[in-house]
């Protein structure tokens, strides 16, 4: 018996995806999150043959985009970027967020990690992490450092450095990481922790020098720069990461499918090369692995935030 037309239509509607997919980026175009979204967009387009639209909805430190996606149908046709800075740090540092980020989204796939680097001015009288610590203890004065704002991952990373090494610190929050890097390069700050991609031009120009990377592994982009452990600071490993999320009520089978397809696509040689060219470390994860990463990172950074006594009010 041949299927009736309405039966064929119903089957067709069950095939995902049957129309374009959107990936919302909650920051302006051109940043690292935007780059990650476009990589995933290319993977999904290649896999499914459907257009993938990248839609930037910046504002309120990413909350505008998050609120938008959280209120949409959980059908897999609108996804959102996220990571350490948007899905882990705010829930443990900011009071009165307009939405519960953890409960509003389900982790689908990790795209990549990017290394944080401890840098000082090229003229700074320290050529290693040990030199920096010794200088601080000899001077008996706090080391100054800059970040892209109170409660940022750079802020918590710096405070973790201080508590781990026993060095007193003085925080200088800026509106953006570029301002903090410029003041570090000009010698107005003792040090700065920064993601690798925006550092590359300043390192190549000789305006900054890298003392250590915070990841547990050396990075191909800076092969001669030691890890914090190699530099003598034990129990200090921090990496930033980016991934793809969906509204929390997405069907589990669809989350698993997307996570698997994105992770497999990211593991292809051409995508691995693009990830590295963008300054990232290729570390794809499917949905179960990415969920575990989110859970472990939330527990870890909650503890760090409490130890650092970082508690902020949303919008202030």
N, C-alpha and C positions, 0 to 999 in steps of 0.2 A: 504494500500500500504506500503510495507516494505521500510525502508530508504535505499537509495543507499549507497554503501561503502564509497564514497567520502563525503557523508553527515555525516555519523558516525564519520569519521576522523575529520571533521571540528568541530563537537560537542566536541570530545575528546580534541582537542587543546584548547578549550575555558575553560576547567576545570582547575582551579588553585589550587595547583601547579601540574604540570605534570612532573617536573624534580627537581633535588636538588636545594636548596636555599642557598645562601651565605650571611653571615653576616660579613662585614668588620669591624675590630677593628683597629682604627688608632693609637694604642699604642702597646707596646710590650706585650707578653703573661704574665699572672700572676697578672696584676693590677686589680683594681676594675671594670674598663670598660670591661676587658676581662671576668671577672666573670659574669657580667650582660649579656654579649652576649651569654655565654654558657647556662645560665638559659633560655633565650629566645629560643635558638636553641633546647633545650630539649622540650620546650612547642610546638614549631612548628612541630617538628618531631612526637611528640605524637598526635597532632591534625591532621596532614596531611599525615603521613606515608611516608614522603619523607626525605632523608638525608639532614641535615643542616650542612654546612661547615663553620667553623669559620676561617677567614683569617686575620692575623695580617699584617697591612701595616703601620708601624710607620714612623715617620719623620716629621720634620718642625712643631713640636707642633700639630700634627694631620692633617696638611694641605695636606700632601701627600695622605693619605687615602681618604680625602674628595674630592680632585681633581679627583682621580681615579673613585670613585662612581658617582660623578656628571656627568661624561662623558659617563656613561653606559646607555643602554636602560632602560626606566622607566617602567619595566614590572613586578616588584615585586620579581625578582629572585636574585637581589643583594640589600641588605639593609646595613645600617651602624649604628653604635652606635653613641651616642652624648649626650650632656647634657649642664649644666651650663657652664662648663669650655671650651667647644669646640664650642657651638652654640650661646651663649649669650655674654660671656665676650669678646672674640676677636672682634666681630663686633662693640662693643662700645668703645674699647680701642686701637685697632691696625689699623693704616693707611696702605693703599696699600696692603691689603690682595689679594692673587692671584685669589680669587673667592669670590663672594657674598654668604656667608654661609646661610643667611636668605632666599634668593631667590632660592638657589640651592637645598634645601632639604625641604621635607614636614614632619612634626611630625606625627608619627604613634602611638606610645604608650610609656608612661612612665613606667619604670620598678620598680624603687625604689628611695627613698631619702636616703641620708646619712648625719648624723648630724655632724656639725662642733663643735669643743670643744675649749674653751679657757683654755690653760694649762700654768703652770709655773713649774720651778724646784721644786722638793720635799723639797729642803732646802730654798726656796724663802720665805722671810718674809711677806707673804700675804696669808691668808687662805680663802679669799673671793674676789669677784669683788670689793666690797666697799673698802676693804683693799688696793687693787691694785691701785684704783683711788686715795685714800687718800695719799698713799705713793708717787705717782707721783706729786700730787699738793703740798705736803709738801717739796719735794726735789727740786721743781721748775726746773726740768730737764726732757728732753724727755724720755719716756719709749722706750726701744729698742725692736724690734720684728723682727722675721725672717719669710720668705715665700719661696715658690718655684719659685719666679721670679716676675719681674715687670709686672704689668697688670694681674696677676693671681687673681683668686677668693679670695685667702687668703689675697692678697695685698689689694684688695678693701674692704674686710670684716674688715680688721684691720683699714683702714682709716675711715670706717664708725663708728667703735668703738671710734676712736679718736674724730671725729666730734660730735658724739652723747653725749659723756661724757665730752668734753672740755679738754681732756688730750692731751698734745703735744707728738708726736711720732717720732721715728727715724727708718727708714726701712733698713733692711739688707737682700737683695735678694740673694738667693742661687740657685744652679742648680736644686736642688730637695728638696722635703719636708723633707726627712730623715735627711739631713744635718742641716736644721733649727731646727728640733726636738732634735737632738743630742746636738747642741749648747745651746738650751734652757735647756735641762736636765743637762748640765754641768755648768749652771749658767752664760753663756756668753751673754745671752739675757734675757730680763725681761719677755717676754711672747711670745706665739705663738698660732695662730689659725690653727687647723688641722682637716681634716676629721677623723672620728672615727676609721675606720679599721686599719690604720698604728699606731695608738696610743695605741691600746690595750696591746701589749707586754711591752711597756714602763710604762704604768700605773700599770700593774700587777707586774712589777719588782720594783715598788716604786721609779722610777727615775723621774716621773712627777706627778703632782697633778692637777686634773681638777677643775676649779673654776666655770664653767658654760657651758651649751650647748646653741648653738645659735638658735635652733629650737623653735617654740612656744609650744612644748611639751617635756616632759622628755622622755628619751630613755630607753628601757628595759635593754640595756647593761650597763647603768650607772644610775640606778634608784634613787640614792641618790644625784646626781648632779643637782642643780637647773637650770632652764632656765634663760636667761639673764633678762627677766622680773621679775622673782622671786628674782633674785639677785639685783634688784633695777635699772636696765637699761631699761627704757621703749622705745617703738618704735624701737626695735632691734630684728629682727627675720630673720635669714638667714639659708637656707638649700640648700645643693647641691643635684643634682638629675641626674639620667641617664635614657636614653630612646633609642628608635629605630626610625630611620628616613629612608626615601627613597628619590630617585631623585624626584625633585619637580613636574615633569609631570606625575607621577603615576596616573592612573585613580582613581577618588574619591571613587568609590565603592570598589576598592581593598584596598585603604588606610583604609576605614571604616571596612572592613572585617578583615584585619590583626590587626588593633587596637583593635577590639572587641575580637578576638580570643586570642591575647596575654594577654590582661587585664583579661579575664576570666581564662586563664591558670595560671596567676600569683596569682589569688585569691584562688587557690586550697590549702588545708592545707599543703601538702608536699612541695609545692613551697614556701609558706609563711615561713615554717620552714627553708628552704634552704636560703632564703633571709636574715632572721634574723641571721642565723649561719655565714653568710658572713659579718656581721656587718652593714647591711642595715636596713632601715625602710621600710616595705612593704607599698607602696603607689601607686598601679597600676592605670593608667589612660588610657582610650581609646583615639581614635584620636581627637575627638572634645575637650575633657578636656585637652589633652596634648598640643593642638594648643593654647588654652587659656592660659595655663601656660607659654608657650614660649613667647607669646605676652606680657603678664603682666611683666614677668621677664626682657625682653628686655627694656621695658619702665623704669622699676625701676633701673636697673643697668646702663643704659645710664645716668640717673640723677646722680647716685652715682659717676660714672666715671668723669662727668663734674665737680661735686663739689670737687672731689679729684684731678682734673687737671691731670689725667692720659691719656697720648697720646703717643703711641709708633709707631715705624716704623717696618714693617714686615722684619724679617731677621736681625735685629740689636739688 
